[in-house]
Amino acid sequence: MAFARGFKSQSERRSAEYRKQLGLASHEPLPASKLAAELAVTVWDTRDVAGLSENALTVLNNEADQSWSALTMRVGPRNLIVFKPVASKGRRNSVIMHELAHIILGHELAQACILEDGSLVPGNFSQDQEDEADWLAGALLLPRPALISIRQRGMSDAEACDHHLVSLDMLKWRFRMTGVDTQFSRRSA
């Protein structure tokens, strides 16, 4: 992951700005649904999409199919995020936040192709844009002040995941990427 100079610190600043707009402290959870409402983005799960057959829903909601978790599309002047509803609450919150990060960053919307087996395949995939959206989503969900608060309060990983609506993978990744655990281990040494 090679980001433009200042991208990581800019992501932390954006996280702080959105929290301030929403009246949240820097360490408080920021649910993707709350940010979506602030950005006037509509969020649906696949069951909210009118006209999909039971067969189409079965294919789209297949947990074993890793071809997609969520997607963003334009409907008139607004953005619509559609997500697969089968994952855990933390995973759903993360994938919606990832899609919001694409919107915030002004990324080009992906074009999706549907294969004969019903799998979704992006037609114009950009790994750089995916990496940027991953990083910003992580900073929005778990900014440094939240990670520091988690360690200062002695929360278990499970408690932190429940409190911030994130997966254990996301929590561990943010601790590793920000160096907060290294910072705390040096303090206790």
VEXVEX-827589 format. One line per 10 residues: number of its first residue (from 1); for each residue x, y, z of N, C-alpha, C, CB. Coordinates in steps of 0.02 Angstrom, whole numbers, plus 50000, padded with zeros to 5 digits. Glycine has a CB too. Layout:
BEGIN
NUM = X Y Z X Y Z X Y Z X Y Z | ... .
This chain:
BEGIN
1 = 50042 49941 50000 50000 50000 50000 50044 50062 50000 49953 50000 50060 | 50050 50094 49944 50086 50157 49939 50035 50212 49927 50140 50155 49882 | 50028 50255 49977 49980 50310 49972 50015 50375 49956 49940 50316 50037 | 49977 50422 49929 50004 50489 49917 50025 50518 49984 49951 50535 49881 | 50076 50559 49982 50102 50591 50042 50045 50626 50079 50159 50641 50025 | 50038 50612 50144 49989 50645 50186 49920 50611 50187 49981 50714 50164 | 49911 50558 50146 49845 50527 50142 49822 50499 50209 49846 50472 50090 | 49867 50465 50245 49848 50434 50309 49828 50486 50360 49905 50391 50336 | 49867 50540 50366 49849 50591 50415 49786 50629 50393 49907 50641 50425 | 49777 50637 50328 49715 50668 50303 49654 50625 50320 49720 50678 50226 .
11 = 49662 50559 50318 49608 50514 50336 49589 50522 50410 49627 50441 50323 | 49638 50529 50453 49625 50539 50524 49589 50606 50535 49691 50538 50565 | 49610 50658 50498 49577 50724 50504 49505 50720 50480 49615 50777 50463 | 49493 50684 50425 49424 50677 50401 49381 50642 50453 49422 50638 50334 | 49409 50591 50484 49372 50555 50536 49353 50603 50593 49413 50496 50563 | 49400 50644 50614 49387 50692 50668 49335 50744 50646 49453 50728 50689 | 49339 50767 50583 49291 50816 50558 49219 50788 50557 49311 50840 50488 | 49212 50726 50532 49145 50696 50530 49117 50686 50600 49146 50630 50492 | 49160 50664 50646 49137 50655 50715 49113 50722 50744 49193 50625 50758 | 49151 50774 50731 49132 50840 50756 49065 50862 50727 49187 50893 50739 .
21 = 49056 50853 50661 48992 50871 50628 48933 50833 50659 48995 50856 50553 | 48946 50771 50680 48893 50729 50707 48887 50733 50783 48905 50658 50687 | 48927 50776 50814 48924 50785 50886 48953 50727 50925 48853 50796 50907 | 49001 50693 50896 49033 50635 50928 49103 50654 50952 49037 50575 50880 | 49123 50626 51008 49192 50636 51031 49239 50596 50986 49200 50613 51105 | 49302 50615 50987 49351 50584 50941 49360 50509 50951 49418 50618 50950 | 49342 50484 51010 49351 50413 51024 49285 50373 51019 49380 50405 51094 | 49230 50407 51007 49165 50373 51005 49154 50336 50939 49109 50423 51015 | 49113 50283 50941 49098 50246 50880 49062 50291 50829 49054 50185 50896 | 49077 50279 50765 49044 50313 50710 49011 50259 50667 49094 50357 50668 .
31 = 48947 50244 50679 48913 50194 50638 48908 50217 50566 48843 50179 50667 | 48918 50172 50519 48913 50188 50448 48845 50216 50431 48928 50126 50405 | 48792 50191 50464 48724 50216 50450 48718 50290 50467 48672 50175 50489 | 48750 50311 50520 48747 50381 50540 48784 50426 50490 48777 50390 50611 | 48843 50403 50468 48880 50441 50418 48843 50442 50352 48951 50412 50409 | 48813 50386 50333 48774 50383 50270 48718 50434 50272 48746 50313 50259 | 48683 50440 50328 48629 50488 50335 48656 50559 50328 48593 50480 50402 | 48713 50572 50359 48745 50638 50355 48763 50656 50283 48807 50641 50399 | 48785 50606 50245 48806 50617 50175 48748 50609 50126 48861 50567 50157 | 48688 50597 50151 48628 50587 50109 48638 50529 50061 48611 50651 50070 .
41 = 48667 50475 50086 48676 50414 50047 48624 50363 50071 48750 50386 50054 | 48588 50333 50025 48539 50282 50042 48575 50215 50047 48482 50279 49989 | 48558 50176 50098 48588 50110 50108 48533 50058 50111 48631 50109 50174 | 48540 50008 50067 48493 49952 50065 48530 49887 50070 48451 49954 50000 | 48497 49836 50097 48524 49769 50086 48488 49741 50024 48513 49722 50150 | 48512 49686 50000 48486 49660 49936 48411 49647 49939 48523 49595 49918 | 48384 49632 49998 48312 49619 50004 48270 49681 49992 48297 49590 50072 | 48301 49741 49995 48265 49803 49984 48259 49820 49910 48300 49860 50019 | 48295 49784 49867 48294 49798 49795 48232 49766 49765 48359 49772 49760 | 48188 49808 49739 48125 49784 49710 48138 49745 49646 48077 49842 49696 .
51 = 48099 49693 49636 48101 49656 49573 48151 49599 49570 48115 49702 49520 | 48189 49588 49623 48236 49531 49621 48199 49467 49638 48295 49542 49671 | 48210 49416 49598 48178 49351 49610 48210 49318 49670 48182 49306 49547 | 48175 49267 49697 48203 49228 49752 48269 49196 49731 48153 49174 49776 | 48273 49172 49670 48334 49142 49644 48392 49193 49643 48323 49112 49574 | 48377 49253 49619 48428 49305 49616 48452 49323 49687 48401 49368 49580 | 48406 49329 49734 48424 49343 49804 48467 49288 49833 48362 49354 49846 | 48450 49226 49819 48489 49170 49844 48561 49174 49818 48456 49103 49822 | 48569 49189 49754 48636 49195 49725 48673 49254 49754 48631 49201 49648 | 48641 49312 49757 48674 49373 49782 48692 49368 49856 48629 49432 49771 .
61 = 48652 49333 49896 48663 49329 49968 48703 49268 49989 48597 49329 50003 | 48730 49231 49942 48770 49172 49957 48833 49191 49995 48788 49134 49892 | 48838 49169 50058 48895 49186 50099 48961 49158 50072 48885 49160 50169 | 48958 49102 50038 49019 49072 50010 49046 49111 49951 49005 49000 49989 | 49004 49151 49918 49025 49191 49860 49061 49253 49884 48963 49210 49816 | 49126 49255 49873 49166 49312 49895 49174 49365 49841 49235 49287 49917 | 49135 49361 49787 49144 49407 49731 49120 49478 49749 49106 49382 49670 | 49079 49484 49802 49056 49551 49821 49030 49552 49892 49002 49575 49773 | 49033 49610 49923 49004 49621 49990 48956 49680 49988 49059 49634 50042 | 48973 49730 49947 48931 49790 49940 48951 49825 49876 48937 49837 50001 .
71 = 48906 49867 49851 48922 49907 49793 48886 49974 49797 48903 49871 49728 | 48913 50023 49763 48883 50089 49762 48863 50105 49690 48932 50143 49789 | 48804 50136 49684 48782 50158 49618 48748 50226 49624 48733 50106 49586 | 48744 50261 49569 48709 50325 49567 48638 50312 49544 48745 50376 49520 | 48591 50342 49580 48521 50341 49561 48499 50414 49560 48476 50297 49611 | 48496 50441 49500 48483 50512 49493 48541 50551 49524 48416 50532 49527 | 48526 50599 49567 48579 50639 49597 48609 50608 49660 48553 50708 49613 | 48584 50551 49681 48605 50521 49745 48644 50457 49737 48545 50508 49789 | 48681 50441 49789 48717 50377 49791 48675 50327 49829 48787 50385 49825 | 48678 50265 49807 48644 50208 49838 48696 50154 49850 48584 50182 49795 .
81 = 48699 50131 49912 48742 50074 49929 48696 50014 49940 48786 50089 49993 | 48713 49959 49907 48677 49896 49917 48728 49847 49946 48644 49869 49849 | 48710 49815 50001 48757 49768 50033 48725 49699 50041 48780 49794 50100 | 48769 49650 50047 48749 49581 50060 48733 49576 50135 48804 49529 50038 | 48672 49557 50154 48652 49559 50224 48672 49499 50267 48579 49566 50227 | 48712 49454 50241 48724 49392 50277 48783 49395 50327 48737 49338 50229 | 48825 49445 50322 48884 49448 50365 48865 49473 50435 48937 49495 50335 | 48914 49471 50481 48903 49496 50549 48891 49572 50548 48964 49479 50594 | 48865 49599 50603 48853 49671 50607 48917 49710 50596 48823 49689 50676 | 48972 49687 50626 49035 49721 50618 49060 49721 50546 49087 49690 50662 .
91 = 49052 49664 50513 49073 49659 50443 49029 49703 50399 49070 49586 50419 | 48964 49702 50410 48918 49745 50371 48936 49819 50380 48845 49733 50391 | 48948 49839 50442 48966 49908 50456 49030 49927 50419 48975 49919 50533 | 49078 49881 50418 49142 49894 50383 49133 49900 50308 49191 49839 50399 | 49094 49855 50278 49087 49858 50205 49047 49920 50184 49053 49794 50179 | 48999 49940 50224 48962 50001 50208 49008 50062 50215 48899 50009 50254 | 49049 50062 50268 49096 50118 50278 49147 50119 50220 49133 50111 50346 | 49167 50061 50196 49213 50058 50139 49181 50091 50078 49232 49983 50123 | 49118 50077 50066 49084 50109 50009 49077 50184 50020 49014 50076 49999 | 49062 50205 50082 49059 50277 50097 49127 50310 50085 49036 50288 50170 .
101 = 49180 50274 50101 49248 50301 50089 49259 50314 50015 49302 50253 50117 | 49237 50268 49973 49242 50280 49900 49206 50345 49881 49213 50220 49860 | 49147 50355 49909 49108 50415 49893 49144 50478 49918 49037 50411 49925 | 49167 50476 49980 49203 50534 50009 49265 50551 49968 49224 50518 50082 | 49300 50501 49945 49361 50511 49906 49348 50529 49833 49405 50449 49910 | 49285 50527 49813 49268 50545 49745 49291 50495 49693 49298 50612 49728 | 49297 50432 49714 49318 50379 49668 49266 50367 49614 49332 50315 49706 | 49291 50345 49557 49247 50326 49502 49209 50263 49523 49287 50313 49436 | 49144 50263 49512 49104 50204 49530 49124 50145 49485 49029 50218 49523 | 49130 50087 49516 49148 50027 49479 49090 50005 49434 49168 49970 49527 .
111 = 49107 49976 49380 49057 49946 49336 49057 49871 49351 49072 49960 49260 | 48999 49843 49364 48995 49773 49381 48966 49733 49323 48951 49762 49444 | 48995 49675 49313 48970 49628 49263 48942 49568 49301 49025 49606 49212 | 48886 49543 49280 48856 49484 49312 48870 49424 49267 48780 49493 49324 | 48906 49375 49296 48922 49314 49258 48861 49268 49256 48982 49278 49291 | 48864 49217 49214 48808 49171 49206 48789 49136 49272 48824 49118 49154 | 48839 49125 49316 48824 49092 49380 48796 49141 49432 48886 49059 49407 | 48789 49205 49413 48761 49255 49458 48813 49294 49497 48715 49222 49506 | 48877 49277 49490 48930 49313 49525 48938 49383 49497 48996 49275 49522 | 48955 49430 49540 48970 49498 49518 49045 49506 49511 48941 49550 49568 .
121 = 49066 49535 49455 49137 49546 49443 49145 49619 49422 49164 49498 49387 | 49190 49656 49457 49200 49726 49438 49232 49731 49369 49243 49763 49491 | 49208 49778 49329 49234 49786 49261 49291 49835 49257 49179 49809 49216 | 49298 49882 49305 49352 49931 49303 49385 49936 49372 49325 50000 49281 | 49410 49882 49397 49439 49876 49463 49504 49916 49469 49452 49802 49480 | 49511 49953 49524 49572 49991 49538 49596 49972 49608 49560 50067 49532 | 49652 49937 49612 49679 49918 49677 49698 49979 49719 49740 49872 49668 | 49724 50032 49687 49741 50093 49724 49679 50122 49757 49773 50145 49677 | 49623 50125 49721 49562 50152 49750 49536 50107 49806 49509 50162 49697 | 49541 50042 49798 49520 49996 49850 49562 50005 49913 49524 49923 49826 .
131 = 49628 50012 49905 49672 50022 49962 49656 50088 49998 49746 50022 49939 | 49644 50141 49959 49627 50205 49990 49561 50200 50028 49621 50260 49936 | 49511 50167 49999 49446 50159 50033 49454 50117 50096 49395 50128 49985 | 49495 50064 50093 49507 50023 50152 49537 50066 50208 49554 49964 50136 | 49587 50106 50190 49621 50146 50241 49574 50198 50272 49682 50181 50212 | 49538 50235 50229 49493 50286 50255 49437 50254 50296 49464 50327 50197 | 49410 50199 50273 49357 50165 50312 49383 50145 50381 49332 50102 50274 | 49444 50119 50384 49474 50101 50448 49482 50161 50494 49541 50068 50437 | 49504 50218 50465 49513 50279 50505 49445 50306 50528 49550 50332 50464 | 49394 50299 50487 49327 50322 50507 49299 50279 50562 49280 50322 50446 .
141 = 49309 50214 50557 49282 50167 50607 49323 50168 50672 49281 50097 50579 | 49389 50168 50665 49433 50162 50723 49492 50212 50717 49460 50090 50729 | 49479 50276 50727 49534 50324 50725 49581 50313 50785 49508 50396 50725 | 49640 50342 50782 49689 50333 50836 49659 50348 50905 49749 50378 50824 | 49621 50403 50914 49593 50416 50981 49549 50359 51006 49553 50480 50981 | 49512 50326 50962 49470 50269 50982 49513 50210 51003 49422 50249 50925 | 49566 50197 50965 49610 50141 50981 49645 50153 51048 49662 50131 50925 | 49668 50214 51059 49700 50232 51122 49651 50224 51180 49729 50304 51120 | 49589 50247 51170 49537 50241 51221 49523 50168 51238 49473 50276 51198 | 49521 50126 51187 49509 50055 51198 49563 50026 51244 49508 50016 51131 .
151 = 49625 50042 51231 49680 50015 51273 49681 50048 51342 49748 50027 51238 | 49668 50112 51346 49668 50146 51411 49612 50120 51456 49660 50221 51402 | 49555 50103 51426 49498 50078 51465 49503 50003 51479 49434 50092 51427 | 49552 49970 51450 49561 49898 51462 49507 49855 51431 49564 49886 51535 | 49476 49878 51377 49424 49840 51344 49454 49778 51312 49387 49883 51292 | 49418 49723 51314 49439 49664 51278 49427 49677 51203 49402 49600 51302 | 49458 49637 51161 49447 49645 51089 49373 49634 51072 49491 49595 51050 | 49342 49585 51103 49271 49572 51090 49227 49632 51110 49247 49509 51127 | 49241 49661 51168 49204 49720 51190 49214 49779 51142 49225 49741 51261 | 49276 49788 51120 49291 49843 51074 49255 49833 51008 49367 49848 51063 .
161 = 49254 49771 50983 49219 49756 50920 49145 49770 50926 49231 49682 50900 | 49114 49749 50980 49043 49761 50991 49029 49836 50997 49018 49725 51055 | 49071 49871 51035 49061 49942 51047 49067 49983 50983 49111 49966 51099 | 49116 49967 50941 49130 50006 50881 49100 49975 50818 49204 50013 50872 | 49064 49920 50824 49032 49886 50767 49083 49870 50712 48976 49930 50738 | 49136 49837 50732 49187 49815 50684 49202 49742 50694 49251 49857 50691 | 49232 49712 50644 49254 49642 50650 49320 49640 50688 49261 49610 50579 | 49336 49581 50713 49400 49571 50747 49458 49583 50698 49404 49500 50777 | 49450 49563 50636 49502 49575 50586 49515 49649 50578 49482 49544 50518 | 49462 49690 50575 49470 49762 50568 49506 49791 50628 49402 49797 50557 .
171 = 49485 49771 50688 49515 49796 50749 49590 49780 50751 49481 49766 50811 | 49608 49718 50738 49678 49698 50740 49718 49734 50686 49685 49622 50730 | 49689 49741 50627 49723 49776 50572 49738 49849 50591 49681 49774 50508 | 49689 49883 50620 49700 49953 50639 49752 49959 50695 49634 49985 50662 | 49750 49915 50744 49802 49917 50796 49871 49907 50766 49789 49865 50851 | 49876 49860 50719 49941 49845 50687 49964 49903 50643 49936 49780 50645 | 49918 49930 50603 49937 49982 50555 49953 50049 50588 49880 49991 50505 | 49921 50064 50644 49932 50129 50677 49989 50126 50728 49869 50151 50712 | 50009 50066 50748 50062 50060 50797 50041 50074 50869 50118 50105 50779 | 49976 50078 50881 49952 50094 50949 49972 50041 50999 49875 50102 50949 .
181 = 49967 49977 50981 49988 49925 51028 50062 49928 51043 49970 49855 51001 | 50102 49943 50993 50175 49951 51003 50187 50009 51051 50212 49963 50936 | 50151 50064 51042 50157 50122 51085 50140 50104 51157 50110 50178 51061 | 50087 50065 51168 50067 50046 51236 50114 49995 51266 49997 50019 51236 | 50142 49950 51225 50188 49900 51253 50253 49934 51276 50204 49845 51201 | 50274 49987 51244 50334 50024 51265 50322 50060 51330 50356 50074 51211 | 50261 50085 51340 50244 50121 51402 50247 50074 51462 50174 50152 51397 | 50225 50012 51452 50221 49965 51509 50288 49930 51521 50167 49913 51497 | 50336 49939 51476 50401 49906 51485 50446 49943 51531 50435 49898 51418 .
